[in-house]
Amino acid sequence: MARKLKLGIIGVGNMGGAHIENYLEDKMPEIEITCIADVDGKRLAAAEKKLPQAAAFSDASALIKSGLCEAVLIATPHYSHPPLAVEALNAGLHVMSEKPAGVYTKQVRELIAVAEKSDKTYALMLNQRTNCVYRKLKELVSGGAYGEIRRVSWIITDWFRTQQYYNSGGWRATWSGEGGGVILNQCPHQLDLWQWICGMPQKVRAFCHEGKWHDIEVEDDVTIYVEYPNGATGTFITTTGDCPGTNRLEITLDRAKLICENDPRTDKFTLSAYELNGSTEEFIRTSDKGFAKLPGKWSEVETDGLNEQHPGVLNAFAAHILRGEPLIAEGAEGINGLIISNAAFLSSWLDKTVEIPFDEELYLELLNEKIRNSRFKKTVCESVEEDMSSTY
């Protein structure tokens, strides 16, 4: 029998539970879950019933020190991701962490430094990179045939959440427990894809509205404007207060326009391209007609149709450790999307444009000030089991 990767799961709540369900459905053939841990006894007991062969721990450190696994999957609240990853790496374990990599970039840089000195693998659960539409979009943009990006706009507002969602856990939607709202909880995947496909911006101006639609202290309505080194501009608009929402990414390049959109009627992603018969930049300068437009044509872009999501990321993680095959996303890459969200917060808090790299010490100082000055009193209700199978 072929060797399997012995995996321990730290945190068996919504996402940890979803990984367990995928495992029980035989979607990860090269992984064996040998141990689980959670501080919530009720959640841990429920997971034990599903995984009777796995050792159960009420403490993450006990699992890490147990010797029962060679890798861990961290699916805990945000602030704990870096310290648990560091502890596991230092204990000689491979690490797969859920998003985000952390709450603030300074902490993640320290984690990356530990990972670089380790001979173990540090990877991040950036499962949207497995989506065939986004992979094709990156291929088209990076390929260069359509020229440089001129403008990018992403409206991603189909994150609707009720007050009950925020009340389901004491850590949710608080500065001390979560470190942010929609751009730190719901949008890390999209912020990662944004920079993965389009590159990192140079300047950020953002407006993060805190508790606009819900009784929470963190942001639930955000507009981000960015400028890129080549002069291109971009916008990123998101909220948990729109119903129904929109998921539409438009990228305008010199020779084409690409549109990636989720059709709410069918819940299917489509990728369309409008290919121009020439260069926009050149046509603007050389045309002798004031109202002329470059001709072109629309087409539906074909993809390979594969969208392996969370199991695909974990299967690649196992294959990397067992046979040296490529990861979906190395852990160090997780800091890029976090840089954008931290810069957006800082811009909103200071009410001005922030340049990247920004003052990470100032960001941490202001975040801690938010935590110290919090007067928010939260009503916590019994958590309701959610179907996480279709989440981003």
C-alpha positions in Angstrom: 0.0 0.0 0.0 1.3 3.4 -1.0 2.3 5.7 1.9 -0.1 8.4 3.0 0.6 11.7 4.6 -0.4 11.6 8.3 -2.3 14.8 8.9 -3.5 16.5 12.1 -6.3 19.1 12.0 -6.2 21.9 14.5 -9.7 23.4 14.6 -12.7 21.4 13.6 -15.3 24.2 13.3 -16.8 25.2 10.0 -13.7 25.0 7.8 -12.0 22.2 9.7 -15.3 20.3 9.6 -15.6 20.8 5.8 -12.1 19.3 5.4 -13.2 16.3 7.4 -16.3 15.8 5.2 -14.1 16.0 2.1 -11.8 13.4 3.6 -14.7 11.1 4.5 -15.9 11.4 0.9 -12.5 10.0 -0.3 -11.5 13.2 -2.0 -8.0 13.1 -0.5 -6.6 9.6 -1.3 -3.0 10.3 -0.1 -4.0 11.8 3.3 -4.7 10.0 6.5 -6.2 12.1 9.3 -4.5 10.7 12.4 -5.4 13.4 15.0 -7.6 16.4 15.6 -7.7 19.2 18.1 -10.2 21.9 19.2 -10.7 23.9 22.4 -14.5 23.5 22.1 -15.4 20.2 23.6 -18.7 19.9 21.8 -17.1 20.4 18.4 -14.3 18.0 19.2 -16.8 15.3 20.4 -18.7 15.7 17.1 -15.6 15.3 15.1 -14.5 12.3 17.1 -17.7 10.5 16.1 -16.8 11.0 12.5 -13.2 10.1 12.9 -13.1 7.4 15.6 -9.6 6.3 14.4 -8.1 9.8 15.1 -6.7 10.8 18.4 -8.4 13.8 19.9 -6.8 16.7 21.8 -8.3 19.7 23.6 -5.0 21.6 23.1 -3.2 22.4 19.8 0.2 22.1 21.4 -0.6 18.6 22.7 -1.4 17.5 19.1 1.8 19.1 17.7 3.9 17.4 20.3 2.1 14.0 20.0 4.2 12.5 17.3 1.0 11.2 15.7 1.2 13.3 12.5 3.8 14.7 10.1 1.8 17.7 9.0 -0.9 19.9 10.4 -3.8 21.8 8.9 -4.6 25.0 10.9 -8.2 26.0 10.7 -8.5 28.2 13.8 -9.4 31.9 14.3 -7.1 34.3 12.4 -4.7 35.6 15.1 -3.6 32.0 15.9 -2.6 31.1 12.4 1.0 32.4 12.6 1.9 31.3 16.2 0.5 27.8 15.6 2.4 27.6 12.2 5.6 28.6 13.9 5.1 26.1 16.7 4.5 23.3 14.3 7.4 24.2 12.0 9.7 24.3 15.0 8.4 20.9 16.0 9.4 19.5 12.6 6.0 19.4 11.1 4.8 20.5 7.7 2.1 23.2 7.8 -1.0 23.9 5.7 -2.7 27.0 7.1 -6.2 28.3 6.3 -6.5 31.9 5.1 -5.6 34.5 6.0 -1.9 33.9 6.6 -2.3 36.2 9.6 -4.0 39.4 10.7 -1.0 41.8 10.3 2.0 41.7 8.0 4.6 42.1 10.6 3.5 38.8 12.3 3.4 37.0 8.9 6.9 38.2 8.0 8.2 36.6 11.2 6.4 33.4 10.3 7.9 33.4 6.8 11.4 33.9 8.3 10.9 30.8 10.4 9.6 28.8 7.4 12.6 29.8 5.3 15.0 28.4 7.9 13.0 25.2 8.2 13.3 22.1 5.9 9.5 21.6 6.2 6.8 22.8 3.9 4.7 25.8 4.7 1.6 26.2 2.4 -1.6 28.2 2.4 -5.1 27.2 1.6 -5.6 29.5 -1.4 -8.1 27.2 -3.0 -9.5 29.7 -5.5 -6.3 29.4 -7.4 -7.5 26.0 -8.5 -10.6 27.5 -10.2 -10.2 27.0 -14.0 -11.6 30.4 -14.7 -9.1 32.3 -12.6 -6.2 30.1 -13.8 -7.1 30.9 -17.4 -7.5 34.6 -16.5 -4.0 34.6 -15.0 -2.6 32.8 -18.1 -4.2 35.4 -20.5 -2.9 38.4 -18.5 0.5 37.0 -17.8 1.0 35.8 -21.4 1.5 39.3 -22.7 -0.4 38.9 -26.0 -3.0 41.5 -24.9 -0.4 44.0 -23.5 -0.3 45.7 -20.2 -3.3 46.2 -17.8 -4.9 49.7 -18.1 -7.7 49.2 -15.6 -9.1 46.5 -13.3 -12.4 46.5 -11.4 -13.7 43.8 -9.1 -17.2 44.0 -7.5 -17.4 41.1 -5.1 -20.6 41.7 -3.0 -22.1 38.3 -2.9 -20.9 37.7 0.7 -24.3 38.4 2.3 -24.3 37.6 6.0 -27.0 37.9 8.7 -26.5 39.2 12.2 -26.8 35.6 13.4 -23.7 34.7 11.4 -21.7 37.4 13.4 -23.4 36.3 16.7 -22.4 32.7 16.2 -18.9 33.1 17.7 -17.4 35.5 20.2 -14.3 36.0 18.1 -16.2 37.0 14.9 -16.3 40.6 13.7 -14.2 42.0 16.6 -10.8 43.7 16.4 -9.4 41.5 19.2 -10.8 38.2 17.9 -10.8 38.5 14.1 -8.7 41.6 13.4 -11.1 42.8 10.7 -14.3 42.0 8.9 -15.2 41.4 5.2 -11.7 42.1 3.7 -10.0 39.9 6.3 -12.6 37.1 6.6 -14.5 36.8 3.4 -12.1 38.4 0.8 -8.6 37.1 1.4 -9.0 34.7 -1.6 -10.1 37.5 -3.9 -7.4 39.9 -2.7 -4.9 37.1 -3.3 -6.3 36.4 -6.8 -6.4 40.2 -7.5 -2.6 40.5 -6.9 -1.9 37.0 -8.4 -3.5 37.9 -11.7 -2.8 41.7 -11.8 0.3 42.2 -9.7 0.8 44.3 -6.6 -0.4 47.9 -6.5 1.8 50.8 -5.5 -0.7 53.1 -3.9 -3.9 52.4 -2.0 -6.9 54.6 -1.0 -9.7 52.9 0.8 -12.9 53.6 2.7 -13.7 50.8 5.2 -17.1 51.4 6.8 -17.4 49.8 10.2 -20.7 48.3 11.3 -22.6 49.9 8.4 -25.1 47.1 7.9 -24.6 44.9 11.0 -24.2 45.4 14.7 -20.4 44.7 14.6 -17.3 46.8 15.3 -15.3 45.9 12.1 -15.9 46.8 8.5 -18.8 45.3 6.4 -18.7 47.7 3.5 -15.4 48.5 1.6 -14.3 50.4 -1.5 -10.6 50.2 -2.4 -8.9 52.3 -5.1 -5.4 51.4 -6.2 -2.7 52.6 -8.6 -0.1 50.3 -10.2 3.5 51.0 -11.1 2.7 51.2 -14.8 -0.1 53.9 -14.2 -3.0 51.4 -14.4 -5.7 51.9 -11.8 -8.0 49.4 -10.0 -11.1 49.3 -7.7 -12.2 46.5 -5.3 -15.7 46.8 -3.9 -17.1 44.4 -1.3 -19.7 44.1 1.5 -21.6 41.5 3.5 -24.7 43.7 3.3 -25.9 43.3 -0.3 -28.6 40.7 -1.2 -28.4 39.6 -4.0 -24.8 40.5 -4.5 -22.5 40.6 -7.6 -19.2 38.9 -8.4 -17.8 40.6 -11.5 -14.1 41.0 -12.4 -13.2 43.2 -15.4 -9.6 43.6 -16.6 -9.0 46.1 -19.4 -5.7 45.6 -21.2 -4.1 47.4 -24.2 -5.5 44.9 -26.7 -8.5 43.3 -25.0 -11.1 43.3 -22.2 -11.6 40.3 -20.0 -14.7 39.7 -17.9 -15.1 37.0 -15.3 -18.5 36.9 -13.8 -20.6 34.6 -11.6 -24.1 34.3 -13.0 -26.4 34.3 -10.0 -29.2 32.5 -12.0 -27.0 29.5 -12.6 -24.2 30.0 -10.0 -21.7 29.3 -12.9 -18.6 31.3 -13.6 -18.1 32.6 -17.2 -15.0 34.1 -18.8 -15.5 36.3 -21.8 -12.9 38.2 -23.9 -13.3 41.2 -26.2 -10.2 41.0 -28.5 -9.3 44.3 -30.2 -7.8 44.5 -33.7 -4.9 46.5 -32.5 -3.4 48.5 -29.6 -5.6 51.0 -27.7 -2.6 53.1 -26.8 -1.4 53.3 -30.4 -4.9 53.9 -31.8 -5.5 56.8 -29.4 -2.4 58.5 -30.7 -2.6 57.7 -34.4 -6.3 57.7 -35.4 -7.4 60.6 -37.6 -11.1 60.2 -36.5 -12.2 61.8 -33.2 -15.0 59.3 -32.5 -13.5 56.2 -34.0 -13.3 53.0 -32.0 -11.0 50.0 -32.5 -13.0 47.1 -33.9 -13.0 43.8 -32.1 -15.1 40.7 -31.3 -16.4 39.0 -28.2 -15.7 35.3 -27.5 -16.3 32.9 -24.7 -13.0 31.7 -23.3 -12.6 27.9 -23.0 -10.9 26.5 -19.9 -10.0 23.0 -18.8 -13.0 22.9 -16.6 -11.1 21.7 -13.5 -12.0 23.3 -10.1 -10.6 21.1 -7.4 -10.9 23.6 -4.5 -9.9 22.6 -1.0 -9.3 18.9 -1.8 -7.1 19.9 -4.7 -4.9 22.1 -2.5 -4.5 19.4 0.1 -3.8 16.7 -2.5 -1.1 19.0 -4.0 0.2 19.5 -0.4 0.5 15.7 0.1 2.0 15.2 -3.3 4.6 17.9 -2.6 5.7 16.3 0.7 5.5 12.7 -0.7 7.0 13.2 -4.1 8.2 16.8 -4.4 5.4 18.0 -6.8 4.4 21.7 -6.9 2.2 23.3 -4.3 -0.9 25.3 -5.2 0.4 28.2 -3.1 3.5 28.5 -0.9 2.8 30.0 2.5 5.0 33.0 1.8 2.7 34.1 -1.0 -0.1 34.8 1.5 1.5 38.0 2.7 0.6 39.8 -0.6 -3.1 39.9 -0.2 -2.6 40.8 3.5 -0.5 43.7 2.4 -3.4 45.1 0.4 -5.9 44.6 3.2 -3.6 46.1 5.8 -2.9 49.1 3.5 -6.6 49.5 3.0 -7.3 49.6 6.7 -4.4 52.0 7.2 -5.7 54.3 4.4 -9.2 54.3 5.9 -8.0 55.0 9.4 -5.7 57.8 8.4 -8.1 59.1 5.7 -5.3 59.3 3.1 -3.5 57.5 0.3 -1.0 54.9 1.6 2.0 53.8 -0.4 3.3 50.2 -0.5 5.4 49.4 1.4 3.7 51.1 4.3 4.6 51.6 7.9 3.9 48.1 9.4 4.7 49.3 13.0 2.1 52.1 12.6 -0.5 49.7 11.4 0.1 47.4 14.3 0.0 50.3 16.7 -3.4 51.5 15.3 -4.8 48.0 15.3 -3.9 47.5 19.0 -5.4 50.9 19.7 -8.7 49.7 18.1 -8.5 46.6 20.4 -7.8 48.7 23.6 -10.5 51.3 22.9 -13.2 48.7 22.0 -16.4 49.2 24.0 -18.3 46.8 21.8 -20.5 44.3 23.7 -21.5 41.3 21.7 -24.4 38.9 22.0 -23.2 35.4 21.3 -25.7 32.8 20.2 -25.4 29.1 19.8 -23.5 28.4 16.6 -25.5 26.9 13.8 -23.9 24.2 11.6 -23.4 25.6 8.2 -22.9 24.0 4.8 -19.5 25.1 3.8 -19.3 23.2 0.5 -19.9 26.1 -1.7 -18.0 28.8 0.1 -15.1 30.7 -1.5 
